Amino acid sequence: MENSILYLVTVLIWGSTWLAIRFQLGVVAPELSIAYRFLLASLLLFVFSAVRRLPLRFDLRAHGAMALQGLFLFSLNYLLVYLATGYVTSGLVAVIFSSIIIFNILFGALFLKNPIRPAVVVGGVIGIAGLGFIYWPELVDFDLGSGEALGLMMATLSAASASLGNILSARNQRNGLPIVQTNAWGMIYGGGLMLVIALLRGAELTLDPTPGYIGSLLYLSLFGSVVAFGTYLTLLGRMGADRAAYITVLFPVIALLLSIVYEGLTLNVIQWAGVGLVPVGNYIALAKRKAGV
């Protein structure tokens, strides 16, 4: 499949998952909902692999690599985002999480010996600045006092965790581990860990039987996890962790535009300027140039 299609599918799905996540809040503890999401996604991937007769047996070293990917990409980063939103606004979390671009550049150079591409750095900074303008009303109210500094730290650690998961996926692909089966095992490891964490935090093992919760869980598992992580990690392997990570800047903008359409959200001039900056940064980061640029 063409990279442009994979890119568009990932952005649109992750940009729309915020609608589904809203139906997840309420009866079931968020940590438990995350566990359900990835355990169900893992089951779907195992069924798909069995139907397609894809190999599912790997040695211990491969399982260790897949478990690490699951820890950082399908578990720890989600928990840290959940904890961060208890102290700071979701807009600030979105801006901080977009720093995964910078983390991917640094970690890619450190662990994978990838070259640092100036255009991606410039595009990433412009994109993050665009998100900063979009969520400017929330940023100006930020106060390092109380628990907001802790929330800022957890949001940053979440971006770092997700970035390490990206780098681990890139390394796993380089070592010949297939994306579908790696995600299947990684999600069961990550989802299982989230289940343990939820129970240790005192969450009651419940399931909300309402159509809204079940429907959103199915959407998040099938599209938000199975499909979107499959397309995103495929892009990561093809175009590099630095360029693929720009998706994390784009999908909050899609979520914002959907909020304008469905919830009547209005933006000021600064916020619209931010919306305009994001695609500019995307073009700079992804435009084809001579090798090494």
Sequence and secondary structure as in RCSB ss.txt:
>XXXX:A:sequence
MENSILYLVTVLIWGSTWLAIRFQLGVVAPELSIAYRFLLASLLLFVFSAVRRLPLRFDLRAHGAMALQGLFLFS
LNYLLVYLATGYVTSGLVAVIFSSIIIFNILFGALFLKNPIRPAVVVGGVIGIAGLGFIYWPELVDFDLGSGEAL
GLMMATLSAASASLGNILSARNQRNGLPIVQTNAWGMIYGGGLMLVIALLRGAELTLDPTPGYIGSLLYLSLFGS
VVAFGTYLTLLGRMGADRAAYITVLFPVIALLLSIVYEGLTLNVIQWAGVGLVPVGNYIALAKRKAGV
>XXXX:A:secstr
  HHHHHHHHHHHHHHHHHHHHTTSSSS HHHHHHHHHHHHHHHHHHHHHHTT      HHHHHHHHHHHHIIII
IHHHHHHHHTTTS HHHHHHHHTTHHHHHHHHHHHHS     HHHHHHHHHHHHHHHHHTHHHHTT  STTTHHH
HHHHHHHHHHHHHHHHHHHHHHHHTT  HHHHHHHHHHHHHHHHHHHHHHTT       SHHHHHHHHHIIIIII
IIHHHHHHHHHHHH HHHHTTHHHHHHHHHHHHHHHHH     HHHHHHHHHHHHHHHHHHS  STT 
